[in-house]
Every structure is written in structure tokens, then in C-alpha cells.
């Protein structure tokens, strides 16, 4: 957390500003990556779920740690659902973190008097 505006010297303001911006950009980038991964999991799950009832022993392949493993649909779907829910939790946490950092940044900006170009 950066120092309070009253404690920050005028030379520190651009550094603190840039640190906030960089942190927010990094969080936004990570959120985008995780959203993409979540969409991929959702696509695979939407394809495999109907097969759990119609053809549960159908062969499918799963990439685990760089190794392609042959499994059945019935084996893969539960682990994909677990991964999907875990990814969703991580995404929710990152979004909350982003929003709180954004609010903190806005409060700091107002306190210091930094104006953003429009």
C-alpha cells in the first residue's frame, strides 16, 4: 500500500501512480487469461455432459501436465467440473481484488489531486 498523500513527496507521486496503474493492468490481464480458460472449460463441459448419459464409456483425451491421457467421459467430467468451479472462485477473487485496488487508487488520486486525461 502506498504512503498517504500527506506523506508522499511530489517526486514520489508519479512513481506511486505508475505502480497503481501497472498493478491494475496486471490484474486485468490475469482476469482476462482466467476468463478465457474458464470459457474453454465451459465449452468442453457443454460438449461432454450430454455424453455422460448417452455414451458414458466413450473415449476422450485429457491433457494432464503436458501428457495426453486416454480416459472415459465418465472419468473426465467430474474433474472438469471441479476445475471449472475452482477457476470460477479464483476469478471471483481476482475481480474483487481488482475492484478494491481500483477504489483505493481512486481515493489516492483524489487525495493527491491527480487528474486523469479523458
Secondary structure, DSSP 8 states (H G I E B T S, - for coil): ----TTTS-HHHHHHHHHHHHHHHHHHHHHHHHHHHHHHHHHHHHHHHHHHHHH-TT-EEEEEETTEEEEEEHHHHHHHHHHHHHHHHHHHHHHHHHHHHHHHHHHHHHHHHT-----
